[in-house]
């Protein structure tokens, strides 16, 4: 005896009723799992889904149009079916590559095990709304610092190899290659031809940036497109692509639009070129201009060396013309004359000082002799001393009969006191 699940698929009564009850010995058959997934999906309510149309098939015999809706940030898509009359009723027909929102109910096809959407309404996202979303994303990325000037890395002066990302046989690729090789013929390129427009551009450009960044021989990466409409340049404002460029460790040059175009990739790149030709002028130097600069530098160096040699030659001539070099003995002669003059002056000064000293000594001798006791004695004076050697200064110092010694200029006399007279009045 067997039962059937809600989808009508017979199921043996001994199979587990729930997924948690399955085991290796009691598994679900594929048809049962598929039917249960369909039951679960059918219970989902209709939902609004946003994405990019990468395929629109309305040219068939049925009343149903088949579309493919792709996520703009990751490589993921869903099949969408809707009545052709709904598409035909739109005021502006949607084409492949358009950004849309779809009101649809999820549906699971059990035979193939695929999920699809049955759409009942579709609306194109207007350019104004897309630009507003880009502006919002721009503010978010700017707040994270992805556009800061201090993140910009200088381009190498002479890259060994340039990674070029462009469309297949695009004019932008031609402009970069021709102008770069015209400036520096030895420059080497690592080309990556990718979709630069349409639903695959974000994935292919991001992958090319990552691949070239991983190549150690690539010194700079150029992403070139060469302008286009605002819709054409929308992939280069995609968050996934912008973050892939920000994560690139190799200096990145963006040559996407023209002067008036500015996708977000331009803001995160290390250098924003106005055109692919402008990018070529900045990634490699102009060999002719560099050779001209080298020649000019060599001429300036030669002139500077000649001026310096001439100046030093003039200085050497001036030094050689000086008397001290023309007649080296002049220096010794001048010093000898100075030494002789100083010696004569020293002798004269010493003689004058000696003469003054001699004169001073003579004056002192004369004064000493004039004031000495010997000079007094020679004028007829005598000095009386008692027996004990004391000088007699007054009559009271002696007595009659004392024997005294009288010192005169040429000797000494012994005298005796016979009489002591009265004291002489000092006032008379």
LINNORUR-V298431 format. One line per field, one symbol per residue. phi: phi as a letter, one per 20 degrees, with the letter a starting at -180 (. if undefined). psi: psi as a letter, one per 20 degrees, with the letter a starting at -180 (. if undefined). A space follows every 50 residues. Layout:
phi: ???
psi: ???
//
This chain:
phi: .cdcfgenefcgfeffecffefcfeceefgffffffffffffffegcecd adfdbcddebfeedddccddfedcebbcecdbffffffeffdfecfnfec dcebdfbdeffdmddbddedbbcfefffffffffffffffffffnfdfff efdffffcffbdeddbffleffffffffffffebgefdcdececfdbofe ffffffffffffffefeeebdddccnnqffffeggedfffffffffefee gdddceddgeebfffffeffbdefbgfffffdecfeffffffffffffff ffffffffffffffffffffefgfefcgfgffffffffffffffffffff ffffffffffffffffffffefffffffeoecdecffenffedbgfeccf nfdcddedfdrccdccedbdefffffee
psi: pqrqrhiipqpqiiqqhqhiiqrhhmrqqhhggghhgggghhiqqqqppq apoiponimrirjpqpqppqpihrnprqppqqqhhgghiqhoqqrpiqpr pporpqppohhikqprpoqiqppppqhghghhhghghghghhhijijqhi ipqqqqgnphpppoprrokqhggggggghghhhnhiqqqoqoorpjqahi gggggghgghghhioiiphqppopgkaarghhjhhjjpgggghhhhipip ppppmgaahipmrhhhhiqhpophrhghghhihqrohghhhghggghggg ggggggggggghgghgggghiqhhhgnhihgggghgggggghgghggggg gghhghhggggghhgghghhjqhghghijjqqppqrhjiqpoiqhiirrp iqpqpoprhjbqqprqohqorqpppii.
//
